[in-house]
Amino acid sequence: MKKQTFSSITAFRNCRRFFQNRYIRAIESIHKQDNLRFGTMGHTGLEMYHNGEGLEEIRQAIFDAAREAAWQGKEQRQELYAWAMISGYALHFPLERERWEVVEAEPGFETKLINPATGRSARSFMMAGKVDLLVRDKETGEYAIMEHKTTTRTVDSFLQRIWTDFQIHLYAHYLGQARGIKIGKVIYNILTKSKLRRGGLASKKQVPLESDGDLLGRLLEDHLGSDKLYHREEIIISDHRVEQLVDEVWEVKDQMLIAARRNKYYQNPSYCFHWNRACEYYELCKSNDNELIMNSYFKPRIPHEELTR
């Protein structure tokens, strides 16, 4: 039985050729975006913090991850930004005053995909996923999902897009279904990355660049002294919205089966520059799947690697 996740369903909806490359051919670009690495370090730090680990252990884990990613020598050291961000978060949300207790960090689930019209299970697909934290209100016992979101945008601009996030509604439904509990709320933990840059970086003169220590000092001052870089938003999960999304997932599942039977995954040209940069498979599509491009610029990947972390 094949697993589907929010990421694979979204990929299929956005561009079936992208879906084919990522989940059928299971390949990815040999170049990984720095912003994705930064988000991974931020999530690692937040998970450790909510599990009660000390700040020194968190700092070490973030810097170790940077060394493994071979970032040493880069001018904009992402580990400095991640560590400053987590340090500020710990100051703004101390665990001793936390309203929510952690039930489980990064809980995963695999559960049946149910036909909303008949109540029968799909024979070919199942839904799988993982969320950041399953938490419970210390006073009421209410279950909720806490999702960490790191961003370079302002909090206000980020909040404007929350209503489009159908992942968390679906995952609350399916995680609750798998655990036999009712999850009625999502808490978005929004952390904004500092916009400070290393001094001297943009200068054409022979000016020494700011040291790592001085840059980190300014980053810590920025994060520790600003409430605007951190925000929590609580969203009530709408049963009507969940029903609508579950129905949509079932429809997408049917389209996936048709595409697989015909081995037809057409391209959506409108998605090629969706993020104001070329899709990672752009050159491959442009070359009509040229084997030289395939072998030179792509490597195997785990189809649903977010489930393995």
Secondary structure by P-SEA (a helix, b strand, c coil): cccccaaaaaaaaacaaaaaaccccccccccccaaaaaaaaaaaaaaaaaacccaaaaaaaaaaaaaaaccccccccaaaaaaaaaaaaaaaccccccccccccccccccccccccccccccccbbbbbccccccccccccbbbbbbbbbbcccaaaaaaaccccaaaaaaaaaaaaaacccccbbbbbbbbcccccccccccccccccccaaaaaaaaaaaaaccccccbbbbbcccaaaaaaaaaaaaaaaaaaaaaaaacbbbbcccccccccccccaaaaaaacccaaaaaccbbbbcccccccc
